[in-house]
């Protein structure tokens, strides 16, 4: 089960930021492999908000793959549209994004 600690206002704010982002993590033919999880975790720790793309050659359902990645990285799933998803995890050591209350 995905934890969702974000309010609707915060999700809306993060979605607006994600509109202009390029995908950082790509899920390919291997699906959600340990390598993908590791690179996603590193990107999330560095950026807090990460756009994920499920490539056409991935055999998994895009929604299931992005949900699985969110669970394995312990991040909040902000949005899934088609083959793209937004993941967010707050970095308390060095925050990059100031969320609205």
N, C-alpha and C positions, 0 to 999 in steps of 0.2 A: 504494500500500500504506500502510495506517495504522500508524504507529509505536505501540507499546503499551509504555510504560515503567512501567506501574502493576502492582503485585502484586495478588493476589486480595484480600488484607486491605485494601489501599488502595481498591480498587474497591468493596468492601463498605461501607467507611466513607463514600465519596462517594455511593453509592446511597442510604444512609440519610439523608444530608443532602438529596439531591435529592427525596426523597419529599414534603417539605413545601414545596418551591419551586413557584412559578408559572412557566409558560413565559415566557421573555424574548424569544426569537427565534421568529418565525413564518415558515414557508415556505409561500407562497401559490401563486397561479395561475402566476406567472412562474417558479416553481421556484427553484433555487439561483442567483440572479442576483448580479451584482457588488455590488448594494446590500445584499442579504441577507448576503453574505460580509463586507462592510465593517461592518455593524451587529453581526454576530456576533463579529467580531474585536475590536471596541471593547468589547462586553459581556464577552467572555472576559478581556480585559486588565484590566478593572475588577474583575470578580467572581471570576475563575478557574474557577468552576463555573457552567455555564449549562444551563438546560433549554430544549430546542428542540421545537417542535410543528409537524408537517406538517398543514396545513389540508386539509379535504375537497376543496377545489377544485383542489388541486395534482395535476397529471397524472402526476407521477413517483411511483415506488414509494417509500413512506416510508423504508424501510431504505436504499435507494440514495441518496435525497436527504440523509439525515442523515450517511451515510458520506461523501458527496461534500463536504458542508459541513465535516466533520472534517478531511478531507484538505486543503481549501483554506485552512483557518485554522491548519493544523499543530497541531491539538489531539488529545488522546487521547479516543477514544470509550469512554465508561464503560459505557453501557447503551442498548439500544433496546427499548422495549416499545410495541407498536402504532404509534401515530402520534407518540410522544414519544421523545426521546433526551436523554442527558446528555453534555455535552462538558466536558473539563477541560484546562486548560493552566496550568502553574505560572508565576506571575509572580515572578521572582527579585528585582525591584526593591522591590516592596512586597507580600509574601505575605499573603494573607487567611486561607488554610486551612492548618492544621498537619496534615500527613498522618502516619499511624502508620508505623512502620518495617516 
